[in-house]
Amino acid sequence: MPKIAIILGSTRPGRNGEAVARWVFDIARQRTDAEYELVDVADYRLPLLDEAVPPSLGQYAQPHTRVWAEKIASFDGYVFVTPEYNHSTSGALKNAIDFLYAEWNNKAAGFVGYGSAGGTRAVEHLRLVMAELQVADVRAQVALSLFTDFENFSRFTPAEHQTEAVNTLLDQVVSWSNALATVRAV
Ligand SMILES: Cc1cc2nc3c(=O)[nH]c(=O)nc-3n(C[C@H](O)[C@H](O)[C@H](O)COP(=O)(O)O)c2cc1C
């Protein structure tokens, strides 16, 4: 049974991301194809990257890096829940991703974005980042609009079809997470 993390990538007080990530998790936990866990970047209290050695060398000196690395290493795949800030992902999520390297390698990932244009520009940036980390990002994507999936840009009221979009995303993430287990085993 693969383990999939739903990673909440916004840390802002009053963030919309929490309702979005909980909604994704509630859909996911009804499935029987994987073990799902909600991982809130805010809980890990990561400072701006403070490791002297590049993460690709895997020599983590800071206790907060080791805790974060152990958590991320425990999963076979990821669903990143990302806001769109200035046409990209949040600084907090990018920073949390940058802390690690091998823990992400040869895993699968999918994206749930939200913003005025469904968070699509944030997700496009994240797809470039995934390539460098050797993460296989699936095609299916959930794009939540601040205009039609929220009331007053703040109360999360996802349109009905978005549930199916989450399940399609999870189908692909689970499939590729299972497939990549053979690569990780080598
Ligand atoms: C610093 C900042 C920059 C933003 N830039 C964009 C943007 O470029 N495009 C967009 O669609 N929404 C943008 N927004 C609106 C956010 O997508 C929206 O506020 C969303 O709820 C943020 O996620 P959060 O509530 O989980 O922090 C921005 C919001 C913030 C705080």
PDBQT file of the ligand as one rigid body, heavy atoms in Angstrom, charges set to zero:
ROOT
HETATM    1  C1  LIG A 201       1.569  37.617  -1.657  1.00  0.00    +0.000 C 
HETATM    2  C2  LIG A 201       0.363  37.234  -2.463  1.00  0.00    +0.000 A 
HETATM    3  C3  LIG A 201       0.460  37.223  -3.833  1.00  0.00    +0.000 A 
HETATM    4  C4  LIG A 201      -0.631  36.820  -4.606  1.00  0.00    +0.000 A 
HETATM    5  N1  LIG A 201      -0.486  36.740  -5.955  1.00  0.00    +0.000 NA
HETATM    6  C5  LIG A 201      -1.449  36.138  -6.676  1.00  0.00    +0.000 A 
HETATM    7  C6  LIG A 201      -1.252  35.866  -8.055  1.00  0.00    +0.000 A 
HETATM    8  O1  LIG A 201      -0.225  36.171  -8.631  1.00  0.00    +0.000 OA
HETATM    9  N2  LIG A 201      -2.236  35.237  -8.722  1.00  0.00    +0.000 N 
HETATM   10  C7  LIG A 201      -3.394  34.861  -8.125  1.00  0.00    +0.000 A 
HETATM   11  O2  LIG A 201      -4.229  34.252  -8.782  1.00  0.00    +0.000 OA
HETATM   12  N3  LIG A 201      -3.631  35.130  -6.821  1.00  0.00    +0.000 NA
HETATM   13  C8  LIG A 201      -2.681  35.749  -6.094  1.00  0.00    +0.000 A 
HETATM   14  N4  LIG A 201      -2.885  35.991  -4.758  1.00  0.00    +0.000 N 
HETATM   15  C9  LIG A 201      -4.174  35.615  -4.167  1.00  0.00    +0.000 C 
HETATM   16  C10 LIG A 201      -4.049  34.231  -3.551  1.00  0.00    +0.000 C 
HETATM   17  O3  LIG A 201      -4.050  33.218  -4.526  1.00  0.00    +0.000 OA
HETATM   18  C11 LIG A 201      -5.169  33.998  -2.560  1.00  0.00    +0.000 C 
HETATM   19  O4  LIG A 201      -5.108  35.016  -1.581  1.00  0.00    +0.000 OA
HETATM   20  C12 LIG A 201      -5.091  32.648  -1.894  1.00  0.00    +0.000 C 
HETATM   21  O5  LIG A 201      -6.145  32.497  -0.992  1.00  0.00    +0.000 OA
HETATM   22  C13 LIG A 201      -3.763  32.502  -1.166  1.00  0.00    +0.000 C 
HETATM   23  O6  LIG A 201      -3.659  31.283  -0.514  1.00  0.00    +0.000 OA
HETATM   24  P1  LIG A 201      -3.698  31.184   1.095  1.00  0.00    +0.000 P 
HETATM   25  O7  LIG A 201      -4.973  31.864   1.510  1.00  0.00    +0.000 OA
HETATM   26  O8  LIG A 201      -3.711  29.729   1.386  1.00  0.00    +0.000 OA
HETATM   27  O9  LIG A 201      -2.488  31.892   1.582  1.00  0.00    +0.000 OA
HETATM   28  C14 LIG A 201      -1.840  36.441  -3.975  1.00  0.00    +0.000 A 
HETATM   29  C15 LIG A 201      -1.923  36.494  -2.578  1.00  0.00    +0.000 A 
HETATM   30  C16 LIG A 201      -0.844  36.856  -1.824  1.00  0.00    +0.000 A 
HETATM   31  C17 LIG A 201      -0.959  36.840  -0.320  1.00  0.00    +0.000 C 
ENDROOT
TORSDOF 0
